Structures are given as C-alpha cells and as structure tokens.
C-alpha cells in the first residue's frame, strides 16, 4: 500500500476492497460521517452493493485550537468527551457548553440539508459499517459508535482508510471490528496521508447521497 492516497474516492476504493467479505449480506448498511467520510463511504457502498446513509457527528473543537477535539456529539444526543484534553487545557464548563450548543445547531442544519424528509435508517439487527476518511483522536468515531450501538445493530464495524494506532485501540473497545488500510507511524494527522484533502462541500455530499439513493431505488 502506497501512501498518501490520491484522494478520498481512491481511499474508499481501497477500503472497499478490504471489506469485500461483507458484500452479499442482506442486512448490510454503510453509514458515512459527513462531510469527509461521504466520498469514502460512497465508494465503499458501491463496491459492497450496500445502501448508504449518514451518521451525523460533530467534533467539539478546543476554542483556541478548533482542529483539536475535546469531544464530539451525534444525532440522538450521544456525546463523548476527552477528559484528558479538557483537563490539560483547563476548558471550563461554560466554554464546553458554548461549543456544544454551536455544534448542535450545525448538526441539525446538516441533518435537514443532507437528508431532507428522508427518514433516518433503521439500525436494529443490521450489520452497520461506520466510515470516515480517517481516525486521529477517534473522538468523532467513538460518539458515532455510541449513537449507533444504542439502536441495537447485530454487528458494528468501523472502517477508515487511515488511522492512528491510539485511535484504533480506543475504537476497538467499542466496535465489533475495526478495518483500516493503513496505520502509519508517526501519524501526524489524517490530511498528511492524502495528496488531495480539500474540504468536502455540502453540495458534494448531497450529490453523492442522491446518486446512492437512486441506485438503491433502482435495485429495489
């Protein structure tokens, strides 16, 4: 495996190949973490011939360092906090609450923007594969796993093209399986392992979802 990946689509193709053992399962569902996880998951779902939907998660960034996650929230009220970062940076409850409220509003906006009137998928008894473009701290994926697990899936798989070893160790405690294409050391950050790592837009997310949902309707 040669790093960096050219882009998220190619990373999704390689990740899909690593997940081919799941193709053919009638209970399969691929859930993308928007926005960056959607191009990856769209390719995974296409290869596995599985339906695609969303697990909406928002990172709670440290006020002075927004890229550093002090936790994350997901649709349905699930929340994971990184106590070590909160304590080390002396994050107050008021600061945490302000960031949480802001990200909750953005989560709800995206829910409406991406899904519209389409109901959220049923996870109970299904094999759910949660997909993102990478795991750094694992905070967003951990809250996604918590939110999905609360709905009683039969199997809960986390799949990412690239991850830090620390994040994999954390997520493995919650998920049935964790599948990665690469766990490079030193990790540095997710974007380090992509040649093209531009921000995925809302329009791109909607286009990829519409294409997947059209395929799903055509095959049903």
N, CA, C and O of each residue as an XYZ file, in Angstrom:
880
protein
N       0.844     -1.188      0.000
C       0.000      0.000      0.000
C       0.883      1.242      0.000
O       1.719      1.422      0.886
N       0.692      2.092     -0.994
C       1.484      3.322     -1.090
C       0.685      4.505     -0.563
O      -0.450      4.745     -0.975
N       1.301      5.238      0.357
C       0.712      6.468      0.876
C       1.506      7.649      0.326
O       2.689      7.502      0.018
N       0.875      8.825      0.196
C      -0.512      9.104      0.557
C      -1.508      8.635     -0.503
O      -1.128      8.363     -1.642
N      -2.793      8.542     -0.120
C      -3.858      8.248     -1.072
C      -4.007      9.449     -2.014
O      -3.823     10.587     -1.582
N      -4.333      9.222     -3.277
C      -4.559     10.354     -4.176
C      -5.700     11.264     -3.702
O      -5.574     12.489     -3.713
N      -6.807     10.651     -3.288
C      -7.958     11.419     -2.819
C      -8.885     10.480     -2.039
O      -8.578      9.302     -1.857
N     -10.014     11.013     -1.584
C     -10.926     10.214     -0.757
C     -11.599      9.098     -1.560
O     -11.867      8.024     -1.022
N     -11.870      9.347     -2.833
C     -12.519      8.315     -3.652
C     -11.623      7.099     -3.807
O     -12.082      5.965     -3.666
N     -10.337      7.330     -4.099
C      -9.401      6.219     -4.235
C      -9.209      5.514     -2.889
O      -9.101      4.289     -2.830
N      -9.169      6.297     -1.816
C      -9.069      5.690     -0.485
C     -10.293      4.806     -0.217
O     -10.169      3.728      0.365
N     -11.468      5.266     -0.643
C     -12.684      4.471     -0.479
C     -12.653      3.194     -1.294
O     -13.155      2.158     -0.859
N     -12.060      3.270     -2.482
C     -11.951      2.061     -3.310
C     -11.088      1.008     -2.619
O     -11.436     -0.173     -2.584
N      -9.962      1.451     -2.072
C      -9.074      0.527     -1.377
C      -9.724     -0.013     -0.101
O      -9.569     -1.187      0.237
N     -10.441      0.847      0.590
C     -11.135      0.399      1.800
C     -12.236     -0.594      1.441
O     -12.446     -1.580      2.148
N     -12.936     -0.330      0.341
C     -13.971     -1.265     -0.110
C     -13.408     -2.643     -0.391
O     -14.039     -3.655     -0.086
N     -12.207     -2.681     -0.978
C     -11.568     -3.972     -1.251
C     -11.277     -4.711      0.051
O     -11.391     -5.935      0.118
N     -10.902     -3.961      1.083
C     -10.606     -4.588      2.373
C     -11.872     -5.098      3.061
O     -11.799     -5.895      3.996
N     -13.035     -4.631      2.591
C     -14.312     -5.002      3.218
C     -15.140     -5.959      2.362
O     -16.303     -6.215      2.673
N     -14.563     -6.481      1.304
C     -15.341     -7.294      0.358
C     -15.980     -8.523      0.995
O     -16.952     -9.065      0.468
N     -15.439     -8.958      2.118
C     -16.031    -10.103      2.811
C     -17.458     -9.850      3.288
O     -18.197    -10.789      3.584
N     -17.840     -8.574      3.360
C     -19.197     -8.228      3.805
C     -20.187     -8.153      2.640
O     -21.397     -8.117      2.863
N     -19.694     -8.129      1.412
C     -20.597     -7.998      0.261
C     -21.527     -9.208      0.167
O     -21.110    -10.350      0.363
N     -22.761     -8.937     -0.130
C     -23.739    -10.012     -0.245
C     -24.627    -10.175      0.970
O     -25.640    -10.873      0.916
N     -24.251     -9.532      2.070
C     -25.102     -9.607      3.267
C     -26.344     -8.755      3.066
O     -26.253     -7.590      2.681
N     -27.502     -9.342      3.328
C     -28.762     -8.623      3.109
C     -29.054     -7.616      4.219
O     -29.923     -6.756      4.073
N     -28.319     -7.730      5.336
C     -28.566     -6.819      6.460
C     -27.560     -5.669      6.506
O     -27.486     -4.953      7.504
N     -26.783     -5.487      5.429
C     -25.673     -4.548      5.434
C     -26.140     -3.100      5.251
O     -27.048     -2.826      4.466
N     -25.511     -2.186      5.981
C     -25.783     -0.754      5.855
C     -24.479      0.004      6.080
O     -23.793     -0.209      7.080
N     -24.141      0.890      5.144
C     -22.946      1.723      5.263
C     -23.375      3.118      5.710
O     -24.224      3.742      5.074
N     -22.794      3.603      6.796
C     -23.103      4.933      7.312
C     -21.856      5.807      7.244
O     -20.809      5.456      7.788
N     -21.980      6.948      6.571
C     -20.869      7.884      6.421
C     -20.917      8.957      7.491
O     -21.993      9.415      7.875
N     -19.744      9.358      7.971
C     -19.643     10.520      8.846
C     -19.353     11.733      7.964
O     -18.255     11.858      7.422
N     -20.345     12.640      7.816
C     -20.125     13.826      6.976
C     -19.121     14.772      7.625
O     -18.985     14.789      8.849
N     -18.414     15.565      6.809
C     -18.579     15.546      5.373
C     -17.520     14.667      4.711
O     -17.792     13.998      3.714
N     -16.303     14.675      5.276
C     -15.198     13.992      4.618
C     -15.374     12.496      4.449
O     -14.778     11.895      3.556
N     -16.191     11.889      5.305
C     -16.394     10.453      5.200
C     -17.319     10.038      4.071
O     -17.356      8.863      3.705
N     -18.076     10.995      3.505
C     -19.080     10.636      2.496
C     -18.454     10.147      1.186
O     -18.891      9.116      0.675
N     -17.448     10.834      0.610
C     -16.843     10.294     -0.615
C     -16.213      8.917     -0.407
O     -16.242      8.081     -1.310
N     -15.651      8.679      0.763
C     -15.074      7.370      1.076
C     -16.177      6.322      1.170
O     -16.090      5.259      0.556
N     -17.210      6.631      1.939
C     -18.302      5.677      2.161
C     -19.095      5.405      0.896
O     -19.577      4.291      0.691
N     -19.235      6.416      0.042
C     -19.979      6.216     -1.212
C     -19.308      5.150     -2.063
O     -19.981      4.322     -2.676
N     -17.978      5.171     -2.099
C     -17.243      4.167     -2.865
C     -17.328      2.798     -2.189
O     -17.459      1.777     -2.865
N     -17.252      2.778     -0.860
C     -17.403      1.515     -0.121
C     -18.770      0.903     -0.392
O     -18.874     -0.287     -0.689
N     -19.825      1.719     -0.289
C     -21.188      1.213     -0.504
C     -21.364      0.697     -1.927
O     -22.026     -0.317     -2.148
N     -20.772      1.395     -2.887
C     -20.878      0.952     -4.281
C     -20.226     -0.415     -4.467
O     -20.794     -1.295     -5.113
N     -19.040     -0.590     -3.903
C     -18.346     -1.871     -4.061
C     -19.055     -3.008     -3.329
O     -19.083     -4.143     -3.806
N     -19.623     -2.695     -2.172
C     -20.281     -3.744     -1.384
C     -21.733     -3.948     -1.799
O     -22.416     -4.832     -1.284
N     -22.210     -3.103     -2.757
C     -23.601     -3.162     -3.212
C     -24.547     -3.038     -2.019
O     -25.520     -3.780     -1.884
N     -24.223     -2.068     -1.157
C     -24.959     -1.861      0.091
C     -25.595     -0.481      0.098
O     -25.092      0.428     -0.562
N     -26.692     -0.302      0.831
C     -27.280      1.035      0.968
C     -26.359      1.966      1.740
O     -25.584      1.533      2.593
N     -26.459      3.258      1.425
C     -25.631      4.288      2.046
C     -26.512      5.292      2.764
O     -27.531      5.727      2.228
N     -26.126      5.658      3.965
C     -26.814      6.727      4.684
C     -25.799      7.444      5.551
O     -24.592      7.284      5.365
N     -26.284      8.236      6.500
C     -25.422      9.105      7.290
C     -25.479      8.803      8.773
O     -26.512      8.389      9.300
N     -24.352      9.017      9.443
C     -24.299      9.125     10.895
C     -23.730     10.502     11.170
O     -22.526     10.724     11.046
N     -24.604     11.428     11.544
C     -24.186     12.820     11.709
C     -23.500     13.015     13.049
O     -24.075     12.777     14.112
N     -22.264     13.451     12.964
C     -21.413     13.665     14.140
C     -20.731     15.017     13.991
O     -20.359     15.416     12.888
N     -20.570     15.717     15.106
C     -19.833     16.981     15.094
C     -18.743     16.942     16.150
O     -18.995     16.641     17.317
N     -17.545     17.246     15.727
C     -16.420     17.350     16.657
C     -16.599     18.585     17.529
O     -17.053     19.626     17.055
N     -16.245     18.465     18.794
C     -16.207     19.611     19.703
C     -14.758     20.076     19.771
O     -13.938     19.486     20.476
N     -14.452     21.140     19.031
C     -13.081     21.617     18.964
C     -12.725     22.508     20.140
O     -13.563     23.263     20.634
N     -11.486     22.421     20.584
C     -10.994     23.314     21.632
C     -11.128     24.756     21.126
O     -10.737     25.041     19.994
N     -11.672     25.673     21.942
C     -11.912     27.048     21.466
C     -10.710     27.720     20.814
O     -10.864     28.412     19.808
N      -9.527     27.531     21.365
C      -8.336     28.177     20.811
C      -7.638     27.336     19.747
O      -6.757     27.822     19.038
N      -8.044     26.055     19.640
C      -7.464     25.146     18.642
C      -8.588     24.288     18.064
O      -8.712     23.119     18.428
N      -9.407     24.844     17.172
C     -10.606     24.147     16.704
C     -10.360     22.765     16.103
O     -11.251     21.916     16.122
N      -9.154     22.530     15.567
C      -8.875     21.222     14.971
C      -8.622     20.143     16.024
O      -8.670     18.952     15.718
N      -8.356     20.556     17.257
C      -8.101     19.609     18.342
C      -9.425     19.261     19.013
O     -10.109     20.143     19.532
N      -9.786     17.989     19.003
C     -11.093     17.572     19.524
C     -11.042     17.368     21.036
O     -10.208     16.625     21.553
N     -11.953     18.045     21.730
C     -12.124     17.767     23.158
C     -13.345     16.872     23.388
O     -13.717     16.582     24.525
N     -13.958     16.441     22.279
C     -15.108     15.558     22.343
C     -15.875     15.599     21.045
O     -15.399     16.147     20.051
N     -17.075     15.012     21.050
C     -17.928     15.000     19.863
C     -19.354     14.702     20.276
O     -19.602     14.134     21.340
N     -20.299     15.096     19.412
C     -21.712     14.798     19.634
C     -22.289     14.161     18.377
O     -21.733     14.302     17.288
N     -23.409     13.459     18.536
C     -24.065     12.832     17.392
C     -25.570     13.009     17.505
O     -26.099     13.317     18.573
N     -26.249     12.808     16.377
C     -27.702     12.833     16.367
C     -28.238     11.865     17.418
O     -27.737     10.750     17.562
N     -29.250     12.299     18.142
C     -29.824     11.440     19.169
C     -29.303     11.740     20.554
O     -29.750     11.133     21.527
N     -28.349     12.681     20.665
C     -27.884     13.114     21.972
C     -26.646     12.433     22.498
O     -26.210     12.733     23.609
N     -26.058     11.517     21.729
C     -24.835     10.848     22.193
C     -23.695     11.858     22.261
O     -23.570     12.723     21.395
N     -22.861     11.743     23.301
C     -21.733     12.649     23.488
C     -20.549     11.883     24.073
O     -20.707     11.052     24.967
N     -19.366     12.179     23.549
C     -18.120     11.641     24.102
C     -17.207     12.826     24.376
O     -17.055     13.706     23.528
N     -16.591     12.851     25.572
C     -15.678     13.925     25.927
C     -14.281     13.361     26.176
O     -14.126     12.260     26.706
N     -13.272     14.133     25.786
C     -11.886     13.754     26.042
C     -11.448     14.463     27.325
O     -11.002     15.610     27.295
N     -11.582     13.765     28.442
C     -11.313     14.369     29.747
C      -9.873     14.836     29.870
O      -9.606     15.853     30.511
N      -8.945     14.112     29.268
C      -7.526     14.489     29.368
C      -7.270     15.854     28.734
O      -6.581     16.694     29.313
N      -7.828     16.071     27.537
C      -7.629     17.349     26.851
C      -8.342     18.470     27.590
O      -7.792     19.561     27.739
N      -9.566     18.212     28.055
C     -10.320     19.230     28.791
C      -9.565     19.664     30.043
O      -9.485     20.853     30.351
N      -9.017     18.690     30.757
C      -8.278     18.999     31.978
C      -6.943     19.680     31.673
O      -6.581     20.663     32.319
N      -6.222     19.158     30.695
C      -4.892     19.691     30.381
C      -4.953     21.141     29.911
O      -4.043     21.927     30.177
N      -6.041     21.492     29.203
C      -6.166     22.850     28.658
C      -7.093     23.729     29.494
O      -7.428     24.846     29.101
N      -7.503     23.209     30.656
C      -8.348     23.972     31.585
C      -9.601     24.515     30.898
O      -9.941     25.688     31.049
N     -10.275     23.663     30.152
C     -11.520     24.055     29.477
C     -12.635     24.140     30.510
O     -12.894     23.171     31.223
N     -13.292     25.285     30.595
C     -14.367     25.458     31.575
C     -15.667     24.847     31.069
O     -15.822     24.595     29.874
N     -16.598     24.612     31.985
C     -17.917     24.095     31.601
C     -18.613     25.075     30.658
O     -19.294     24.662     29.719
N     -18.440     26.371     30.911
C     -19.071     27.375     30.056
C     -18.513     27.308     28.631
O     -19.265     27.405     27.661
N     -17.206     27.144     28.512
C     -16.605     27.014     27.181
C     -17.111     25.757     26.479
O     -17.454     25.789     25.297
N     -17.153     24.652     27.219
C     -17.630     23.396     26.656
C     -19.081     23.526     26.204
O     -19.439     23.069     25.118
N     -19.915     24.147     27.035
C     -21.337     24.310     26.704
C     -21.523     25.167     25.456
O     -22.361     24.861     24.607
N     -20.736     26.249     25.344
C     -20.860     27.128     24.176
C     -20.518     26.385     22.883
O     -21.230     26.494     21.885
N     -19.427     25.634     22.917
C     -19.030     24.878     21.730
C     -20.073     23.808     21.410
O     -20.408     23.599     20.244
N     -20.582     23.134     22.431
C     -21.576     22.083     22.227
C     -22.852     22.636     21.600
O     -23.399     22.039     20.672
N     -23.324     23.769     22.103
C     -24.540     24.384     21.560
C     -24.351     24.780     20.097
O     -25.238     24.573     19.269
N     -23.193     25.347     19.788
C     -22.911     25.754     18.412
C     -22.876     24.553     17.478
O     -23.446     24.589     16.387
N     -22.205     23.490     17.911
C     -22.094     22.304     17.065
C     -23.427     21.559     16.950
O     -23.695     20.925     15.930
N     -24.257     21.632     17.983
C     -25.584     21.019     17.915
C     -26.436     21.700     16.841
O     -27.164     21.036     16.103
N     -26.339     23.025     16.763
C     -27.076     23.760     15.721
C     -26.594     23.353     14.331
O     -27.397     23.164     13.417
N     -25.271     23.219     14.180
C     -24.728     22.821     12.882
C     -25.119     21.395     12.537
O     -25.394     21.094     11.376
N     -25.148     20.520     13.522
C     -25.556     19.137     13.289
C     -26.993     19.092     12.774
O     -27.292     18.367     11.825
N     -27.877     19.865     13.396
C     -29.283     19.891     12.978
C     -29.439     20.494     11.584
O     -30.269     20.040     10.796
N     -28.631     21.528     11.279
C     -28.680     22.123      9.939
C     -28.286     21.098      8.879
O     -28.920     20.992      7.829
N     -27.237     20.355      9.172
C     -26.777     19.359      8.193
C     -27.789     18.227      8.033
O     -28.004     17.729      6.928
N     -28.395     17.834      9.117
C     -29.420     16.786      9.056
C     -30.496     17.171      8.053
O     -30.879     16.366      7.203
N     -30.979     18.393      8.152
C     -32.015     18.880      7.241
C     -31.483     19.050      5.822
O     -32.151     18.692      4.853
N     -30.281     19.597      5.710
C     -29.705     19.864      4.397
C     -29.431     18.589      3.614
O     -29.702     18.527      2.415
N     -28.900     17.581      4.276
C     -28.497     16.359      3.583
C     -29.651     15.379      3.393
O     -29.808     14.789      2.324
N     -30.447     15.214      4.430
C     -31.455     14.162      4.384
C     -32.830     14.668      3.978
O     -33.626     13.915      3.416
N     -33.122     15.948      4.259
C     -34.439     16.482      3.935
C     -35.525     15.719      4.673
O     -35.492     15.594      5.898
N     -36.483     15.214      3.919
C     -37.599     14.468      4.527
C     -37.323     12.967      4.609
O     -38.153     12.219      5.128
N     -36.202     12.525      4.118
C     -35.878     11.085      4.157
C     -35.679     10.672      5.615
O     -34.891     11.296      6.326
N     -36.378      9.634      6.071
C     -36.231      9.218      7.471
C     -34.871      8.592      7.738
O     -34.245      8.034      6.837
N     -34.429      8.690      8.965
C     -33.172      8.048      9.357
C     -33.311      6.534      9.217
O     -34.397      5.996      9.434
N     -32.231      5.837      8.857
C     -32.312      4.386      8.649
C     -32.506      3.630      9.960
O     -32.131      4.104     11.033
N     -33.089      2.465      9.847
C     -33.263      1.559     10.986
C     -31.998      0.718     11.132
O     -31.575      0.057     10.183
N     -31.395      0.743     12.324
C     -30.140      0.019     12.541
C     -30.326     -1.298     13.278
O     -29.438     -2.151     13.246
N     -31.447     -1.476     13.932
C     -31.663     -2.663     14.771
C     -31.489     -3.949     13.972
O     -32.124     -4.142     12.935
N     -30.622     -4.823     14.470
C     -30.430     -6.132     13.869
C     -29.618     -6.145     12.586
O     -29.521     -7.184     11.934
N     -29.029     -5.011     12.207
C     -28.299     -4.946     10.949
C     -26.784     -4.955     11.183
O     -26.309     -4.699     12.289
N     -26.045     -5.253     10.122
C     -24.592     -5.114     10.132
C     -24.279     -3.707      9.635
O     -24.453     -3.406      8.454
N     -23.825     -2.862     10.524
C     -23.595     -1.453     10.221
C     -22.094     -1.193     10.094
O     -21.317     -1.547     10.981
N     -21.697     -0.575      8.988
C     -20.304     -0.189      8.782
C     -20.225      1.338      8.835
O     -20.769      2.025      7.970
N     -19.549      1.856      9.848
C     -19.352      3.292     10.004
C     -18.056      3.698      9.309
O     -16.997      3.127      9.571
N     -18.145      4.694      8.416
C     -16.997      5.056      7.575
C     -16.659      6.534      7.725
O     -17.543      7.389      7.675
N     -15.369      6.830      7.908
C     -14.867      8.198      7.857
C     -13.588      8.196      7.021
O     -13.104      7.138      6.617
N     -13.035      9.408      6.760
C     -11.828      9.469      5.941
C     -10.559      9.207      6.737
O      -9.475      9.121      6.160
N     -10.681      9.078      8.067
C      -9.534      8.753      8.890
C      -9.850      8.916     10.361
O     -10.846      9.539     10.727
N      -8.996      8.353     11.203
C      -9.130      8.486     12.652
C      -7.857      9.112     13.208
O      -6.770      8.551     13.070
N      -7.996     10.269     13.834
C      -6.863     10.907     14.502
C      -6.961     10.620     15.997
O      -6.270      9.737     16.504
N      -7.816     11.360     16.708
C      -8.066     11.058     18.130
C      -9.121      9.970     18.286
O      -9.160      9.275     19.301
N      -9.987      9.824     17.262
C     -11.073      8.857     17.346
C     -12.312      9.383     18.037
O     -13.274      8.633     18.204
N     -12.331     10.664     18.452
C     -13.455     11.207     19.216
C     -14.761     11.156     18.432
O     -15.784     10.717     18.957
N     -14.732     11.605     17.172
C     -15.956     11.613     16.372
C     -16.471     10.201     16.145
O     -17.673      9.952     16.238
N     -15.565      9.277     15.849
C     -15.997      7.900     15.602
C     -16.514      7.244     16.868
O     -17.456      6.454     16.808
N     -15.924      7.550     18.006
C     -16.392      6.945     19.254
C     -17.823      7.348     19.560
O     -18.618      6.520     20.003
N     -18.163      8.616     19.327
C     -19.537      9.036     19.585
C     -20.475      8.461     18.521
O     -21.637      8.178     18.813
N     -19.985      8.288     17.300
C     -20.783      7.640     16.264
C     -21.087      6.195     16.642
O     -22.206      5.714     16.461
N     -20.082      5.516     17.164
C     -20.274      4.124     17.607
C     -21.295      4.068     18.739
O     -22.175      3.207     18.738
N     -21.185      4.978     19.703
C     -22.142      5.009     20.807
C     -23.565      5.232     20.305
O     -24.501      4.558     20.735
N     -23.713      6.192     19.386
C     -25.033      6.512     18.857
C     -25.620      5.332     18.081
O     -26.811      5.043     18.188
N     -24.783      4.658     17.305
C     -25.258      3.508     16.537
C     -25.561      2.316     17.446
O     -26.568      1.631     17.268
N     -24.681      2.076     18.419
C     -24.851      0.934     19.324
C     -26.152      1.023     20.114
O     -26.747     -0.001     20.452
N     -26.594      2.242     20.408
C     -27.824      2.435     21.173
C     -29.057      1.909     20.429
O     -30.108      1.688     21.030
N     -28.910      1.709     19.097
C     -30.043      1.238     18.300
C     -30.023     -0.274     18.078
O     -30.869     -0.806     17.359
N     -29.078     -0.957     18.682
C     -29.087     -2.415     18.667
C     -28.729     -3.095     17.361
O     -29.432     -4.017     16.947
N     -27.648     -2.670     16.686
C     -27.233     -3.397     15.480
C     -26.702     -4.783     15.836
O     -26.229     -5.009     16.949
N     -26.787     -5.707     14.877
C     -26.255     -7.054     15.106
C     -24.735     -7.047     15.115
O     -24.104     -7.813     15.844
N     -24.152     -6.175     14.297
C     -22.693     -6.058     14.195
C     -22.362     -4.617     13.861
O     -23.059     -3.977     13.073
N     -21.298     -4.107     14.462
C     -20.928     -2.704     14.281
C     -19.453     -2.638     13.895
O     -18.569     -2.904     14.709
N     -19.209     -2.280     12.640
C     -17.857     -2.266     12.089
C     -17.437     -0.821     11.842
O     -18.212     -0.036     11.295
N     -16.228     -0.465     12.236
C     -15.657      0.839     11.928
C     -14.635      0.636     10.818
O     -13.768     -0.233     10.913
N     -14.743      1.454      9.751
C     -13.846      1.295      8.610
C     -13.321      2.650      8.163
O     -14.099      3.559      7.872
N     -12.014      2.784      8.109
C     -11.370      4.031      7.667
C     -10.131      3.694      6.844
O      -9.501      2.661      7.071
N      -9.779      4.551      5.895
C      -8.563      4.281      5.125
C      -7.289      4.371      5.956
O      -6.362      3.585      5.762
N      -7.242      5.335      6.892
C      -6.008      5.571      7.634
C      -6.356      5.964      9.066
O      -7.364      6.627      9.311
N      -5.516      5.550     10.002
C      -5.809      5.820     11.416
C      -4.529      5.813     12.230
O      -3.529      5.205     11.849
N      -4.583      6.505     13.365
C      -3.500      6.409     14.339
C      -3.699      5.136     15.161
O      -4.827      4.685     15.354
N      -2.618      4.574     15.632
C      -2.714      3.346     16.426
C      -3.473      3.597     17.721
O      -4.196      2.719     18.191
N      -3.320      4.781     18.306
C      -4.032      5.101     19.545
C      -5.539      5.128     19.320
O      -6.302      4.603     20.131
N      -5.971      5.746     18.208
C      -7.404      5.828     17.920
C      -7.982      4.436     17.656
O      -9.086      4.125     18.105
N      -7.243      3.609     16.936
C      -7.721      2.244     16.673
C      -7.904      1.490     17.984
O      -8.902      0.793     18.167
N      -6.955      1.625     18.887
C      -7.051      0.933     20.180
C      -8.286      1.373     20.958
O      -8.944      0.552     21.596
N      -8.603      2.672     20.907
C      -9.788      3.174     21.604
C     -11.071      2.659     20.975
O     -11.965      2.185     21.676
N     -11.163      2.752     19.656
C     -12.403      2.381     18.965
C     -12.632      0.873     19.025
O     -13.775      0.417     19.050
N     -11.553      0.106     19.048
C     -11.683     -1.356     19.133
C     -12.390     -1.791     20.415
O     -12.956     -2.882     20.473
N     -12.358     -0.947     21.437
C     -13.024     -1.289     22.690
C     -14.540     -1.240     22.557
O     -15.257     -1.840     23.359
N     -15.032     -0.522     21.538
C     -16.473     -0.330     21.391
C     -17.073     -1.071     20.204
O     -18.201     -1.558     20.291
N     -16.335     -1.166     19.091
C     -16.868     -1.739     17.857
C     -16.618     -3.248     17.787
O     -15.743     -3.779     18.472
N     -17.404     -3.923     16.947
C     -17.189     -5.355     16.727
C     -15.849     -5.588     16.022
O     -15.100     -6.503     16.367
N     -15.565     -4.741     15.026
C     -14.319     -4.842     14.266
C     -13.896     -3.438     13.836
O     -14.737     -2.554     13.669
N     -12.597     -3.237     13.659
C     -12.071     -2.012     13.066
C     -11.233     -2.426     11.855
O     -10.305     -3.228     11.969
N     -11.581     -1.858     10.684
C     -10.880     -2.182      9.444
C     -10.188     -0.921      8.935
O     -10.829      0.118      8.770
N      -8.891     -1.009      8.688
C      -8.128      0.115      8.150
C      -7.250     -0.365      7.005
O      -6.875     -1.536      6.943
N      -6.929      0.548      6.106
C      -5.981      0.242      5.039
C      -4.558      0.459      5.534
O      -3.648     -0.293      5.186
N      -4.370      1.511      6.364
C      -3.021      1.831      6.834
C      -3.064      2.441      8.232
O      -3.969      3.207      8.565
N      -2.059      2.082      9.047
C      -1.862      2.688     10.368
C      -0.409      3.172     10.408
O       0.448      2.516     11.000
N      -0.135      4.317      9.780
C       1.249      4.779      9.673
C       1.774      5.360     10.980
O       1.012      5.885     11.791
N       3.071      5.258     11.170
C       3.752      5.857     12.322
C       4.973      6.651     11.835
O       5.734      6.134     11.017
N       5.184      7.879     12.304
C       4.273      8.640     13.163
C       3.052      9.093     12.382
O       3.126      9.264     11.166
N       1.926      9.289     13.066
C       0.672      9.536     12.364
C       0.546     10.972     11.852
O       0.168     11.172     10.698
N       0.848     11.956     12.665
C       0.796     13.395     12.361
C      -0.647     13.883     12.253
O      -1.079     14.674     13.092
N      -1.413     13.436     11.244
C      -2.797     13.868     11.069
C      -3.377     13.204      9.843
O      -2.637     12.725      8.983
N      -4.710     13.171      9.752
C      -5.378     12.490      8.641
C      -4.968     13.089      7.298
O      -4.649     12.356      6.363
N      -4.975     14.421      7.200
C      -4.675     15.078      5.936
C      -3.281     14.788      5.394
O      -3.041     14.907      4.193
N      -2.376     14.414      6.270
C      -0.994     14.081      5.863
C      -0.969     12.913      4.888
O      -0.025     12.781      4.108
N      -1.978     12.075      4.922
C      -1.949     10.833      4.152
C      -2.819     10.879      2.897
O      -3.151      9.843      2.322
N      -3.183     12.087      2.483
C      -3.914     12.304      1.234
C      -3.190     13.361      0.402
O      -2.761     14.388      0.928
N      -3.056     13.098     -0.913
C      -2.498     14.120     -1.799
C      -3.492     15.269     -1.958
O      -3.112     16.438     -1.900
N      -4.758     14.932     -2.157
C      -5.829     15.927     -2.251
C      -6.736     15.754     -1.047
O      -7.381     14.718     -0.883
N      -6.780     16.795     -0.194
C      -7.573     16.702      1.030
C      -8.363     17.997      1.222
O      -8.424     18.556      2.317
N      -8.970     18.457      0.114
C      -9.793     19.656      0.189
C     -11.077     19.342      0.953
O     -11.504     18.190      1.024
N     -11.682     20.374      1.520
C     -12.901     20.170      2.304
C     -14.041     19.721      1.403
O     -14.300     20.337      0.369
N     -14.713     18.662      1.786
C     -15.893     18.199      1.059
C     -17.031     19.194      1.304
O     -17.281     19.588      2.443
N     -17.718     19.598      0.230
C     -18.777     20.594      0.358
C     -20.136     19.940      0.606
O     -20.318     18.745      0.374
N     -21.084     20.749      1.083
C     -22.453     20.262      1.252
C     -23.012     19.782     -0.079
O     -23.704     18.765     -0.133
N     -22.719     20.503     -1.148
C     -23.231     20.123     -2.474
C     -22.694     18.759     -2.894
O     -23.434     17.949     -3.452
N     -21.421     18.500     -2.634
C     -20.831     17.198     -2.976
C     -21.471     16.089     -2.160
O     -21.729     15.002     -2.677
N     -21.727     16.358     -0.889
C     -22.383     15.367     -0.038
C     -23.760     15.027     -0.604
O     -24.105     13.853     -0.740
N     -24.544     16.048     -0.932
C     -25.897     15.805     -1.448
C     -25.861     15.044     -2.768
O     -26.682     14.156     -3.000
N     -24.909     15.394     -3.634
C     -24.794     14.698     -4.924
C     -24.485     13.217     -4.736
O     -25.115     12.365     -5.362
N     -23.515     12.911     -3.875
C     -23.136     11.514     -3.634
C     -24.285     10.726     -3.006
O     -24.519      9.573     -3.367
N     -24.996     11.346     -2.072
C     -26.139     10.674     -1.454
C     -27.249     10.439     -2.471
O     -27.828      9.354     -2.517
N     -27.550     11.450     -3.286
C     -28.605     11.305     -4.296
C     -28.284     10.174     -5.259
O     -29.163      9.390     -5.617
N     -27.024     10.088     -5.680
C     -26.623      9.016     -6.602
C     -26.803      7.648     -5.945
O     -27.307      6.713     -6.569
N     -26.389      7.538     -4.685
C     -26.514      6.257     -3.968
C     -27.974      5.898     -3.763
O     -28.358      4.740     -3.927
N     -28.789      6.878     -3.407
C     -30.207      6.602     -3.151
C     -30.951      6.267     -4.446
O     -31.905      5.490     -4.421
N     -30.527      6.847     -5.583
C     -31.118      6.491     -6.870
C     -30.798      5.039     -7.222
O     -31.660      4.299     -7.696
N     -29.536      4.638     -6.981
C     -29.167      3.226     -7.228
C     -29.984      2.287     -6.352
O     -30.423      1.225     -6.792
N     -30.179      2.703     -5.092
C     -30.938      1.874     -4.165
C     -32.379      1.698     -4.644
O     -32.925      0.596     -4.604
N     -32.994      2.807     -5.101
C     -34.370      2.722     -5.595
C     -34.446      1.859     -6.845
O     -35.395      1.094     -7.017
N     -33.444      1.980     -7.726
C     -33.449      1.222     -8.982
C     -33.317     -0.279     -8.750
O     -33.829     -1.084     -9.527
N     -32.623     -0.648     -7.669
C     -32.386     -2.078     -7.403
C     -33.464     -2.714     -6.534
O     -33.497     -3.934     -6.372
N     -34.347     -1.886     -5.975
C     -35.382     -2.447     -5.076
C     -36.633     -2.850     -5.836
O     -37.591     -3.335     -5.235
